[in-house]
Amino acid sequence: MQDKTGRLNSTVIISLTAYYFFSVTYYIYAQCYYSADGAYFFLRILETGNFLIFNSNRLAAEYVTQFLPVASIKIFHTENYNILSYLYGVNLQLPRIIGLLICYSIAKNTNKNLMVFPLLSLFGLSMNASFIAIHHSHVISSVFWPILFYATLEDDYSKKDIFIFLSLVLIFMRSFESALFLGAILSSISIVKGLHETSKYRIFWFVMAALFIGSIIIAVVAIIHPFDPGNRTNFIISIFALYKHYPAVMSLMFISVISAFFFMPEFSIKYSSPITISLISIMLVVSIGPFVNPNFIDLQLHYTARILTTYVLPLLAVIYLMITSKRITVSHETWKHVWILIAVLTFGQISWQIIATSQWNGYRSVFKKELSEKRGFISLENSLIGRNAVGNQLLKPMTWSWTTPTLSIIWAEKGNVSSIISNSSFYNGWQPFNPLLVESLPKVEQFGFSFNTFKGSIYDEKLYKFGTIINFSQQGNAHTFMSCGWANPESGHTWTSGDTASLLLITESPGHDPIIDMEVSPFVLPGKLPKQRFVILVNGEEVGRGRLTGPEKMHFTVPKGIWTKNKEIKIKFILPDAASPLSFGVNNDVRVIALGFKKITIW
């Protein structure tokens, strides 16, 4: 009977392992790692040929997640972007797999049941944020468990063990702010071991304690002085959005029940069957739900799920320490019930992942088709990607706020960029480049990309016929000529954004001095901001200046010699009084605005 049980357990483990590796392979094939910031990181790695370091406090995590493509570029001079792309995808999955293998290599000689904890960390925490694969929280959870296993399950260390351990610790120190809590756990363990160890390892453990305390300091500094202050606020409020993330809610239910089984063994024996049946039912609804109703998939919630590493992982570590220190005695029967729940959770999470990946793969196919069938700059709202769904295929919900132009380059057919889809017209935040400004396009031609077709299309679109009205409303044509310094269009106008704004257009050589007619409204506040001053430059030379206190129609004459100075005509507005409504307490609008343009006509 015991042999049959052993064979059954082995079959389940092998099957789930194969299922997991299938999901990872499918995930990489479908390029799900381009979701969220992933596409931008990859394109910047190509452009710079180096690591993209956004946040020095997470320096080690950046190195870990970008090592393979950067090494391939630097050492092997790889220039095939497809090869680099899949290396990038593999690289993002490797830390979790390597972390599990290290944990198993340690636990197999002591207590294999302890593998429950790194598996819970992967399938109960990290996998809920799988569509932000580039995020540093994945790295710290991948190195934390091997460090903890080394510290608590090993008594003697070979040179190889010490090398691996130190490498993991150095990565841990500069990975993610959750080191605040995890570092406190590891430093406490190191101090205790240093006090009780023989002289052989005493200094070693005190040094480790100092390193872990250092990781806490780095985390505290990062929290007090964040790279992006908005991230700190989002991190705090994200916990309140988790209830919409059904796989995360399911994971927390499984973790809660497993924790109860550890603390109350009689509870696990008495109620394991009905609880397991209930959790299997919940798992089936959550994992198969997106197949029936794709709207159950909300990739934006994966960004909120990164907080699980900060709040839940330390709690799992405490339970682990209570078991390894014999504060909790876990019976063979309890371990059996726990492993059943781990298997159910793993199956459910992998199933959800596969269905979500199939949606992303469908989204990628539609996106690529849209790029191949159109030319030039495409408004998101005027593309298929701007629709919520086509049949059961989700489209707009799969789109991140600012990465659509970046994906347009990465997913161009054979690297020939012929069209770029814009971000949503409602998005007013940062973006890595301006698709309408040819000079700002990423410099990635050496990797097989070409922008010639797109540049030709933009050139054609920017051809301006004298007398044509440039309309700045949402339905207008102004976006074709905008270069930089513009907010998203509104119902009847477009605000400038910042203290300068530019238009770029191409015209035939005029036989007269062109006249610029403008219909503009200033951002003014009686008694606080009475006027908006402006200066107009054409091809770098001043052609007019003035001040506005209210809506006005204006006319400026441009000498023909200035107009014909360059092939491309650049009209630049300098706006020294630009300000945000928020700074005057008007509302919560943080945009720095000056003039609201309605129409421009050049005669």
C-alpha positions as CSV (number, residue, x, y, z in Angstrom):
1,M,0.0,0.0,0.0
2,Q,2.9,2.4,0.9
3,D,4.5,1.6,-2.5
4,K,1.3,2.5,-4.3
5,T,1.0,5.7,-2.4
6,G,4.7,6.5,-3.2
7,R,4.1,5.8,-6.9
8,L,1.0,8.0,-6.8
9,N,2.8,10.9,-5.2
10,S,5.7,10.6,-7.7
11,T,3.2,10.6,-10.6
12,V,1.4,13.7,-9.2
13,I,4.7,15.5,-8.7
14,I,6.0,14.6,-12.2
15,S,2.7,15.6,-13.8
16,L,2.5,18.9,-12.1
17,T,6.2,19.6,-12.9
18,A,5.6,18.9,-16.6
19,Y,2.4,21.0,-16.5
20,Y,4.3,23.9,-15.0
21,F,7.1,23.7,-17.5
22,F,4.6,23.6,-20.3
23,S,3.0,26.8,-19.0
24,V,6.4,28.5,-18.7
25,T,7.3,27.4,-22.3
26,Y,3.9,28.7,-23.6
27,Y,4.3,31.9,-21.6
28,I,7.7,32.5,-23.2
29,Y,6.5,31.6,-26.7
30,A,3.6,34.0,-26.4
31,Q,6.0,36.7,-25.1
32,C,3.9,37.5,-22.1
33,Y,7.0,39.0,-20.5
34,Y,6.3,42.1,-22.7
35,S,3.3,42.9,-20.6
36,A,3.6,46.0,-18.4
37,D,7.2,47.4,-18.3
38,G,8.7,44.4,-19.9
39,A,8.6,45.7,-23.5
40,Y,10.2,49.0,-22.6
41,F,13.0,47.3,-20.6
42,F,13.8,45.0,-23.6
43,L,13.9,47.8,-26.1
44,R,16.2,49.9,-23.9
45,I,18.5,46.9,-23.4
46,L,18.8,46.8,-27.2
47,E,19.2,50.5,-27.5
48,T,22.0,50.8,-24.9
49,G,23.5,47.4,-25.1
50,N,23.6,47.4,-21.4
51,F,21.7,46.9,-18.2
52,L,18.8,49.2,-17.7
53,I,19.1,50.5,-14.1
54,F,15.9,52.4,-13.1
55,N,16.4,52.2,-9.4
56,S,19.8,51.8,-7.7
57,N,18.2,50.3,-4.6
58,R,17.1,47.4,-6.8
59,L,20.4,47.2,-8.7
60,A,21.0,43.4,-8.1
61,A,17.5,42.5,-9.3
62,E,18.1,44.5,-12.5
63,Y,21.3,42.5,-13.1
64,V,19.6,39.2,-12.4
65,T,16.6,39.8,-14.7
66,Q,18.6,41.2,-17.6
67,F,21.8,39.1,-17.5
68,L,21.2,36.8,-20.5
69,P,20.3,39.3,-23.2
70,V,23.0,41.8,-22.0
71,A,25.7,39.1,-21.8
72,S,24.7,37.8,-25.3
73,I,25.1,41.3,-26.7
74,K,28.3,42.2,-25.0
75,I,30.1,38.8,-25.2
76,F,28.7,37.1,-28.3
77,H,27.7,40.3,-30.1
78,T,24.2,38.9,-30.9
79,E,22.2,41.1,-33.2
80,N,19.2,39.0,-33.8
81,Y,16.4,40.6,-31.8
82,N,14.3,37.4,-31.8
83,I,17.1,35.4,-30.2
84,L,17.6,38.2,-27.6
85,S,13.9,38.4,-27.0
86,Y,13.5,34.8,-26.0
87,L,16.7,34.9,-24.0
88,Y,15.1,37.8,-22.1
89,G,11.9,35.7,-21.5
90,V,13.9,32.7,-20.3
91,N,16.0,35.0,-18.1
92,L,12.9,36.3,-16.3
93,Q,11.7,32.8,-15.4
94,L,15.1,31.4,-14.4
95,P,15.4,32.9,-10.8
96,R,12.3,31.1,-9.6
97,I,13.4,27.8,-11.1
98,I,17.0,28.0,-9.8
99,G,15.7,29.1,-6.4
100,L,13.5,26.0,-6.2
101,L,16.3,23.7,-7.3
102,I,18.7,25.1,-4.6
103,C,16.0,24.7,-2.0
104,Y,15.4,21.1,-3.0
105,S,19.1,20.3,-3.0
106,I,19.2,21.4,0.6
107,A,15.8,20.0,1.8
108,K,16.3,16.5,0.3
109,N,18.9,15.7,2.9
110,T,16.8,17.0,5.9
111,N,13.0,17.3,5.4
112,K,11.5,17.4,1.9
113,N,8.2,18.5,3.3
114,L,9.7,22.0,3.9
115,M,9.5,22.5,0.1
116,V,5.9,23.4,0.8
117,F,7.1,26.9,1.6
118,P,9.0,27.9,-1.5
119,L,6.2,26.3,-3.6
120,L,3.6,28.3,-1.7
121,S,5.7,31.4,-2.4
122,L,5.8,30.6,-6.1
123,F,2.3,29.4,-6.8
124,G,0.5,31.3,-4.0
125,L,2.3,34.7,-4.3
126,S,4.6,35.3,-7.3
127,M,2.4,33.7,-9.9
128,N,-0.4,36.2,-9.1
129,A,2.0,38.9,-10.5
130,S,3.2,36.8,-13.4
131,F,2.2,39.4,-16.0
132,I,4.7,41.9,-14.6
133,A,7.6,39.4,-14.9
134,I,10.1,42.2,-14.9
135,H,9.2,43.2,-11.4
136,H,11.9,42.9,-8.7
137,S,9.6,41.3,-6.1
138,H,10.0,38.0,-8.1
139,V,13.8,38.2,-7.5
140,I,13.7,38.7,-3.8
141,S,11.2,35.9,-3.2
142,S,13.4,33.6,-5.4
143,V,16.6,34.2,-3.4
144,F,15.0,34.4,0.1
145,W,14.0,30.8,0.5
146,P,17.4,29.3,-0.6
147,I,19.0,31.7,1.9
148,L,16.7,30.7,4.7
149,F,17.1,27.0,3.9
150,Y,20.9,27.4,4.0
151,A,20.7,29.2,7.3
152,T,18.4,26.8,9.0
153,L,18.9,23.4,7.5
154,E,22.7,23.3,6.9
155,D,25.3,23.0,9.7
156,D,28.5,22.6,7.7
157,Y,29.3,24.4,4.5
158,S,31.6,23.6,1.6
159,K,33.3,26.4,-0.4
160,K,30.7,26.0,-3.1
161,D,27.9,26.4,-0.5
162,I,29.5,29.6,0.9
163,F,29.9,31.0,-2.6
164,I,26.3,30.3,-3.5
165,F,25.1,31.6,-0.1
166,L,27.1,34.9,-0.4
167,S,25.9,35.4,-4.0
168,L,22.3,35.0,-2.9
169,V,22.8,37.4,0.0
170,L,24.3,40.1,-2.2
171,I,21.4,39.8,-4.7
172,F,18.9,39.9,-1.7
173,M,20.4,43.1,-0.4
174,R,19.5,45.2,-3.4
175,S,16.4,43.6,-4.8
176,F,13.2,45.0,-3.3
177,E,11.9,47.0,-0.4
178,S,10.3,43.9,1.2
179,A,13.9,43.3,2.5
180,L,12.7,45.5,5.3
181,F,10.8,42.6,6.9
182,L,12.7,39.7,5.3
183,G,16.0,41.2,6.3
184,A,14.9,41.5,9.9
185,I,14.1,37.7,9.9
186,L,17.4,36.8,8.3
187,S,19.5,39.1,10.5
188,S,17.9,37.7,13.6
189,I,18.7,34.2,12.5
190,S,22.3,35.2,11.7
191,I,22.9,36.8,15.1
192,V,21.5,33.8,16.9
193,K,23.7,31.4,14.9
194,G,26.7,33.7,15.5
195,L,26.1,33.5,19.3
196,H,25.7,29.8,19.3
197,E,28.0,28.6,16.6
198,T,31.5,27.3,17.2
199,S,34.4,29.6,16.3
200,K,34.6,28.1,12.8
201,Y,31.5,30.0,11.6
202,R,30.9,32.6,14.3
203,I,32.5,35.5,12.4
204,F,30.8,34.4,9.2
205,W,27.3,34.6,10.7
206,F,28.0,38.0,12.3
207,V,29.2,39.3,8.9
208,M,26.0,37.9,7.4
209,A,23.9,39.7,10.1
210,A,25.7,42.9,9.2
211,L,24.8,42.4,5.5
212,F,21.2,41.7,6.3
213,I,21.0,44.8,8.5
214,G,22.5,46.7,5.5
215,S,19.6,45.4,3.4
216,I,17.1,46.7,5.9
217,I,18.8,50.2,5.8
218,I,18.7,50.1,1.9
219,A,15.0,49.2,2.0
220,V,14.2,52.0,4.6
221,V,16.0,54.6,2.5
222,A,14.2,53.4,-0.7
223,I,10.8,53.6,1.1
224,I,11.5,57.1,2.5
225,H,13.0,58.4,-0.7
226,P,11.3,56.3,-3.5
227,F,12.3,56.5,-7.1
228,D,8.7,57.4,-7.9
229,P,6.7,58.8,-5.0
230,G,3.5,57.5,-6.7
231,N,4.7,54.0,-6.3
232,R,4.7,54.3,-2.5
233,T,1.1,55.4,-2.5
234,N,0.1,52.7,-5.0
235,F,1.9,50.1,-2.9
236,I,-0.1,51.0,0.2
237,I,-3.5,51.2,-1.5
238,S,-2.9,48.1,-3.7
239,I,-4.0,45.8,-0.9
240,F,-7.5,47.2,-1.2
241,A,-7.7,46.2,-4.9
242,L,-6.7,42.6,-4.3
243,Y,-10.3,41.4,-3.8
244,K,-10.8,41.8,-7.5
245,H,-7.8,39.5,-8.3
246,Y,-9.5,36.1,-8.0
247,P,-6.4,33.9,-8.3
248,A,-4.8,36.0,-5.5
249,V,-7.9,35.7,-3.3
250,M,-7.9,31.9,-4.0
251,S,-4.2,31.8,-3.0
252,L,-4.8,33.6,0.3
253,M,-7.6,31.1,1.1
254,F,-5.3,28.2,0.5
255,I,-2.5,29.8,2.5
256,S,-4.9,30.5,5.4
257,V,-6.2,26.9,5.5
258,I,-2.6,25.4,5.2
259,S,-1.6,27.7,8.1
260,A,-4.6,26.5,10.1
261,F,-3.6,22.9,9.5
262,F,-0.1,23.6,10.9
263,F,-1.3,25.3,14.0
264,M,-4.3,23.1,14.6
265,P,-3.5,19.5,13.5
266,E,-6.7,18.1,14.9
267,F,-8.6,20.6,12.7
268,S,-6.8,19.3,9.7
269,I,-7.6,15.7,10.5
270,K,-11.3,16.3,11.3
271,Y,-12.2,18.7,8.5
272,S,-9.7,18.1,5.8
273,S,-12.1,16.3,3.5
274,P,-14.9,18.9,3.3
275,I,-12.3,21.8,3.3
276,T,-10.4,20.1,0.5
277,I,-13.5,19.5,-1.6
278,S,-14.6,23.2,-1.1
279,L,-11.2,24.5,-2.1
280,I,-11.1,22.2,-5.2
281,S,-14.5,23.7,-6.2
282,I,-13.2,27.2,-5.7
283,M,-10.0,26.4,-7.7
284,L,-12.1,25.0,-10.6
285,V,-14.2,28.2,-10.7
286,V,-11.2,30.5,-10.5
287,S,-9.0,28.6,-12.9
288,I,-11.6,27.7,-15.5
289,G,-13.6,30.9,-15.1
290,P,-11.6,32.9,-17.7
291,F,-12.2,30.2,-20.3
292,V,-16.0,30.8,-19.9
293,N,-15.8,34.5,-19.4
294,P,-12.4,36.2,-20.4
295,N,-13.4,39.3,-18.5
296,F,-12.2,37.5,-15.4
297,I,-8.7,38.3,-16.6
298,D,-7.5,41.7,-15.5
299,L,-3.7,42.0,-16.0
300,Q,-3.6,45.4,-14.3
301,L,-4.3,43.6,-11.1
302,H,-1.0,41.7,-11.4
303,Y,0.7,45.0,-10.6
304,T,-1.2,45.2,-7.3
305,A,-0.3,41.5,-6.4
306,R,3.4,42.4,-6.0
307,I,2.5,43.5,-2.4
308,L,1.9,39.8,-1.5
309,T,5.7,39.3,-1.4
310,T,5.9,42.1,1.2
311,Y,3.0,41.2,3.4
312,V,2.5,37.5,3.2
313,L,6.0,36.1,2.5
314,P,7.3,37.1,6.0
315,L,4.4,35.4,7.6
316,L,5.2,32.2,5.7
317,A,8.8,32.5,6.9
318,V,7.7,32.8,10.5
319,I,5.6,29.6,10.2
320,Y,8.5,27.9,8.6
321,L,10.8,28.9,11.5
322,M,8.3,27.7,14.1
323,I,8.3,24.3,12.4
324,T,12.1,24.0,12.0
325,S,12.6,25.1,15.6
326,K,10.1,22.5,16.8
327,R,7.8,25.1,18.2
328,I,5.2,23.4,16.0
329,T,5.1,19.7,15.5
330,V,3.6,18.6,12.2
331,S,2.4,15.0,11.9
332,H,2.8,12.9,8.8
333,E,-1.0,13.1,8.4
334,T,-1.0,16.9,8.4
335,W,1.8,17.0,5.9
336,K,-0.2,14.8,3.6
337,H,-3.2,17.1,3.8
338,V,-1.0,20.1,3.2
339,W,0.6,18.5,0.1
340,I,-2.8,17.8,-1.3
341,L,-3.8,21.4,-1.0
342,I,-0.4,22.5,-2.5
343,A,-1.1,20.2,-5.5
344,V,-4.6,21.6,-6.0
345,L,-3.4,25.2,-5.7
346,T,-0.6,24.5,-8.2
347,F,-2.9,23.0,-10.7
348,G,-5.3,25.8,-10.4
349,Q,-2.7,28.6,-10.8
350,I,-1.1,26.9,-13.8
351,S,-4.4,26.4,-15.5
352,W,-5.3,30.1,-15.0
353,Q,-1.9,31.0,-16.3
354,I,-2.3,29.0,-19.5
355,I,-5.8,30.5,-20.2
356,A,-4.5,34.0,-19.6
357,T,-1.5,33.3,-21.8
358,S,-3.8,32.1,-24.6
359,Q,-5.6,35.5,-24.3
360,W,-2.3,37.4,-24.5
361,N,-1.2,35.3,-27.5
362,G,-4.5,36.2,-29.2
363,Y,-4.0,39.8,-28.3
364,R,-0.5,39.6,-29.8
365,S,-1.8,38.1,-33.1
366,V,-4.5,40.9,-33.5
367,F,-1.9,43.5,-32.6
368,K,0.5,42.2,-35.2
369,K,-2.2,42.0,-37.9
370,E,-3.2,45.6,-37.2
371,L,0.4,46.7,-37.6
372,S,0.8,44.8,-40.9
373,E,-2.4,46.2,-42.4
374,K,-1.9,49.9,-41.7
375,R,0.7,52.5,-42.2
376,G,1.9,55.5,-40.2
377,F,0.7,56.7,-36.8
378,I,-2.5,54.9,-35.7
379,S,-4.7,56.3,-32.9
380,L,-5.4,53.5,-30.4
381,E,-9.1,54.5,-30.4
382,N,-9.2,54.0,-34.2
383,S,-7.6,50.6,-34.1
384,L,-8.9,47.1,-33.2
385,I,-6.7,47.2,-30.1
386,G,-8.9,50.1,-28.8
387,R,-11.9,47.8,-28.7
388,N,-12.7,46.0,-25.5
389,A,-13.0,42.6,-27.2
390,V,-13.6,40.8,-30.5
391,G,-15.7,37.8,-29.6
392,N,-14.0,36.1,-26.7
393,Q,-10.7,37.7,-27.4
394,L,-9.8,40.5,-25.0
395,L,-8.0,43.5,-26.5
396,K,-8.1,46.8,-24.6
397,P,-8.0,45.1,-21.2
398,M,-4.7,43.5,-22.2
399,T,-3.2,46.9,-23.0
400,W,-0.9,48.6,-20.5
401,S,-1.2,52.4,-20.1
402,W,1.9,53.6,-22.0
403,T,3.5,50.6,-23.8
404,T,1.6,50.4,-27.0
405,P,4.1,52.3,-29.2
406,T,6.9,50.2,-27.7
407,L,5.1,47.0,-28.6
408,S,4.4,48.4,-32.1
409,I,8.2,48.3,-32.7
410,I,8.9,44.9,-31.0
411,W,6.0,43.2,-32.9
412,A,6.7,44.8,-36.3
413,E,6.8,42.1,-39.0
414,K,10.4,41.0,-39.5
415,G,11.5,44.2,-37.7
416,N,10.2,46.5,-40.5
417,V,8.3,49.2,-38.5
418,S,5.6,50.5,-40.8
419,S,3.1,51.7,-38.2
420,I,2.9,52.6,-34.6
421,I,-0.2,52.5,-32.5
422,S,-0.6,55.3,-30.0
423,N,-1.3,55.2,-26.3
424,S,-4.8,55.9,-25.2
425,S,-5.9,59.6,-25.7
426,F,-6.7,59.6,-22.0
427,Y,-3.1,58.8,-20.9
428,N,-1.2,61.9,-19.8
429,G,1.8,60.3,-18.2
430,W,5.4,59.6,-19.1
431,Q,6.3,57.7,-22.3
432,P,9.7,56.6,-23.5
433,F,9.6,58.2,-26.9
434,N,7.3,60.4,-29.1
435,P,6.3,58.3,-32.2
436,L,5.6,61.5,-34.1
437,L,9.1,62.9,-33.5
438,V,11.3,60.8,-35.8
439,E,14.5,61.8,-33.9
440,S,13.1,60.3,-30.7
441,L,12.6,56.8,-32.1
442,P,14.7,54.1,-30.4
443,K,18.1,53.5,-32.0
444,V,17.8,49.7,-32.5
445,E,18.5,49.4,-36.2
446,Q,21.6,47.2,-35.6
447,F,19.4,44.4,-34.3
448,G,17.4,44.1,-37.5
449,F,14.8,46.9,-37.0
450,S,14.0,49.4,-39.8
451,F,11.9,52.6,-39.5
452,N,12.1,53.6,-43.1
453,T,8.5,52.7,-44.0
454,F,7.2,54.4,-40.9
455,K,9.3,57.5,-41.5
456,G,8.0,57.7,-45.0
457,S,4.4,57.4,-43.8
458,I,5.0,60.1,-41.2
459,Y,6.5,62.3,-43.8
460,D,3.4,61.9,-46.0
461,E,1.1,62.6,-43.0
462,K,3.0,65.7,-42.1
463,L,2.5,67.3,-45.6
464,Y,0.5,70.4,-45.0
465,K,-1.6,72.1,-47.6
466,F,-1.9,75.9,-47.1
467,G,-5.4,76.8,-45.9
468,T,-6.0,73.4,-44.2
469,I,-7.5,73.8,-40.6
470,I,-5.4,72.0,-38.0
471,N,-8.1,71.0,-35.5
472,F,-7.0,70.3,-31.9
473,S,-10.2,68.6,-30.8
474,Q,-10.4,64.8,-30.0
475,Q,-11.8,64.2,-33.5
476,G,-9.3,66.6,-35.1
477,N,-6.1,66.1,-37.1
478,A,-3.6,68.0,-34.9
479,H,-2.0,64.9,-33.5
480,T,-0.4,64.4,-37.0
481,F,1.6,67.6,-36.6
482,M,2.3,67.5,-32.9
483,S,6.0,67.1,-32.0
484,C,6.3,67.5,-28.2
485,G,4.8,69.4,-25.3
486,W,1.1,68.5,-25.7
487,A,-1.5,67.0,-23.4
488,N,-4.0,64.5,-24.8
489,P,-6.8,66.2,-26.8
490,E,-10.1,67.0,-25.2
491,S,-13.6,67.6,-26.7
492,G,-12.8,71.0,-28.2
493,H,-9.1,71.8,-27.6
494,T,-5.7,70.5,-26.6
495,W,-3.6,72.0,-23.8
496,T,0.1,72.5,-24.1
497,S,2.0,70.4,-21.6
498,G,5.1,72.0,-20.0
499,D,6.8,75.3,-20.8
500,T,7.3,74.5,-24.5
501,A,5.2,72.9,-27.2
502,S,6.1,72.2,-30.8
503,L,4.5,71.4,-34.1
504,L,6.3,69.8,-37.0
505,L,5.0,70.0,-40.6
506,I,6.1,69.9,-44.2
507,T,4.8,72.3,-46.9
508,E,5.5,73.4,-50.4
509,S,7.7,76.4,-50.8
510,P,5.4,79.4,-50.5
511,G,5.5,82.3,-52.9
512,H,4.5,84.7,-50.1
513,D,5.1,85.4,-46.4
514,P,2.9,82.7,-44.7
515,I,0.3,83.9,-42.1
516,I,-0.4,81.8,-39.0
517,D,-4.0,82.1,-37.7
518,M,-4.5,80.7,-34.2
519,E,-7.6,80.3,-32.0
520,V,-6.4,79.9,-28.4
521,S,-7.6,80.0,-24.8
522,P,-5.1,80.6,-21.9
523,F,-5.0,79.0,-18.5
524,V,-5.6,82.0,-16.3
525,L,-7.0,82.5,-12.8
526,P,-8.2,86.0,-11.7
527,G,-6.0,87.4,-8.9
528,K,-3.6,84.4,-9.1
529,L,-2.5,83.9,-12.7
530,P,-3.8,86.8,-14.6
531,K,-2.0,86.2,-17.9
532,Q,-0.1,83.7,-20.1
533,R,2.9,85.0,-22.0
534,F,4.1,83.3,-25.1
535,V,6.8,83.5,-27.7
536,I,6.5,81.9,-31.2
537,L,9.6,80.5,-33.0
538,V,9.6,79.2,-36.6
539,N,12.7,77.2,-37.5
540,G,14.4,78.7,-34.4
541,E,13.7,82.3,-35.2
542,E,11.2,84.5,-33.3
543,V,8.2,85.6,-35.3
544,G,5.9,86.8,-32.6
545,R,5.2,87.2,-28.9
546,G,2.3,88.3,-26.7
547,R,0.2,87.8,-23.6
548,L,-3.3,86.4,-23.3
549,T,-5.9,87.1,-20.5
550,G,-8.7,85.3,-22.3
551,P,-9.8,83.4,-25.5
552,E,-8.4,85.1,-28.5
553,K,-7.9,84.8,-32.3
554,M,-4.4,85.9,-33.4
555,H,-2.5,86.3,-36.6
556,F,1.3,86.2,-37.1
557,T,3.2,86.7,-40.4
558,V,6.3,84.6,-41.0
559,P,9.0,86.0,-43.4
560,K,9.3,83.6,-46.4
561,G,13.0,83.3,-45.8
562,I,12.5,81.9,-42.4
563,W,9.8,79.5,-43.6
564,T,11.9,78.0,-46.4
565,K,15.0,77.8,-44.2
566,N,14.4,74.0,-43.5
567,K,12.6,71.2,-45.2
568,E,10.6,70.5,-42.1
569,I,8.9,73.5,-40.5
570,K,9.1,73.5,-36.7
571,I,6.8,75.9,-34.9
572,K,7.7,76.2,-31.3
573,F,5.8,78.0,-28.5
574,I,7.7,79.1,-25.4
575,L,5.4,79.4,-22.4
576,P,7.1,80.9,-19.3
577,D,3.8,81.1,-17.2
578,A,2.8,77.5,-17.6
579,A,1.4,76.0,-14.3
580,S,-0.6,73.2,-13.0
581,P,-4.2,73.7,-11.7
582,L,-3.2,71.6,-8.7
583,S,-0.6,74.1,-7.7
584,F,-3.3,76.8,-7.3
585,G,-5.7,74.5,-5.6
586,V,-8.2,74.5,-8.5
587,N,-8.4,70.7,-8.8
588,N,-6.2,67.6,-8.8
589,D,-4.9,68.2,-12.3
590,V,-1.1,67.9,-12.1
591,R,-0.5,68.8,-15.8
592,V,1.6,71.9,-16.4
593,I,-0.6,73.8,-18.9
594,A,-0.6,77.2,-20.5
595,L,-2.5,77.5,-23.8
596,G,-5.5,75.5,-25.0
597,F,-5.3,75.4,-28.8
598,K,-8.6,75.0,-30.8
599,K,-7.5,75.7,-34.4
600,I,-4.5,76.8,-36.4
601,T,-4.6,77.6,-40.1
602,I,-1.7,78.7,-42.2
603,W,-2.3,80.8,-45.3
